[in-house]
Amino acid sequence: MSDTDFEMQVLSYLQRIDRHLFALAEEKLVGQRSRLESRYLTTEARQRMWGLMDGRRTLTEIGRAAGVTTEAVRQFVNELATADQPVVELASIGHTRVPRRLI
């Protein structure tokens, strides 16, 4: 078997693994999204806040855009970040921490 044949077999095997991993991840993401919606995105304000958590906006900016207080955003972010399966992380922009969706 030549080096090229071996490399092609390895590439084919890796592509199959990639497809399987993608299918597994997609299944998990759909389940997470469903749980997120039923547990946490229960009001229009929470849905707006969730949509604004892009890793660029501060809690204050999210609050203004969503029509809620900064404290409401902080509590919601904390709830999402400390859930059994966290769906938000706090990213840093300079000295400011901003929420970013993980799914």
MOZI-V502215 format. One record per pair of residues at least 24 apart in sequence whose ideal C-beta (glycine too) atoms are under 10 Angstrom apart, sorted by the first residue. I is the first residue (numbers start at 1). J is the second residue. D is the distance in Angstrom with one decimal. If there is no record, write none. Layout:
I	J	D
I	J	D
This chain:
28	85	9.4
28	103	9.3
29	102	10.0
29	103	5.8
30	103	9.8
31	85	9.5
32	85	6.3
32	87	6.8
32	102	8.8
32	103	5.3
33	87	8.9
33	103	6.1
35	83	9.0
35	84	9.3
35	85	7.6
35	87	8.8
35	103	10.0
36	80	8.2
36	83	8.8
36	85	9.0
36	87	5.6
36	88	9.9
36	101	9.4
36	103	6.9
39	79	9.3
39	80	9.7
39	83	7.9
39	84	9.9
39	87	9.8
40	76	7.8
40	79	6.8
40	80	6.2
40	83	7.6
40	87	7.6
40	88	9.6
41	76	10.0
41	80	9.8
43	68	9.7
43	76	9.9
45	72	7.4
45	73	9.5
45	76	8.7
46	72	9.1
46	73	9.9
46	76	6.2
46	79	9.5
46	80	9.5
49	73	5.8
49	76	5.6
49	77	8.1
49	80	9.3
49	99	8.7
50	76	8.1
50	77	9.8
50	80	8.0
50	87	8.7
50	88	8.5
50	99	9.4
50	101	7.0
51	101	8.7
52	99	8.6
52	101	9.6
53	77	7.2
53	80	8.1
53	87	9.3
53	88	6.0
53	89	9.6
53	90	10.0
53	91	9.9
53	98	8.1
53	99	4.3
53	100	6.2
53	101	5.0
53	102	9.6
54	91	9.7
54	98	8.3
54	99	8.5
54	100	6.6
54	101	7.1
55	88	9.7
55	89	8.5
55	90	9.2
55	91	4.7
55	92	9.7
55	93	8.0
55	98	5.7
55	99	7.3
55	100	3.2
55	101	7.8
56	91	8.8
56	93	7.2
56	98	6.3
56	99	9.9
56	100	8.3
57	93	9.6
57	98	6.1
57	99	8.0
57	100	9.6
58	93	8.4
58	96	5.9
58	97	8.4
58	98	5.7
58	99	8.9
59	90	9.7
59	96	9.3
59	97	8.6
59	98	7.8
59	99	7.2
60	96	9.9
61	98	8.6
62	98	8.6
62	99	7.3
73	99	7.9
74	99	9.3
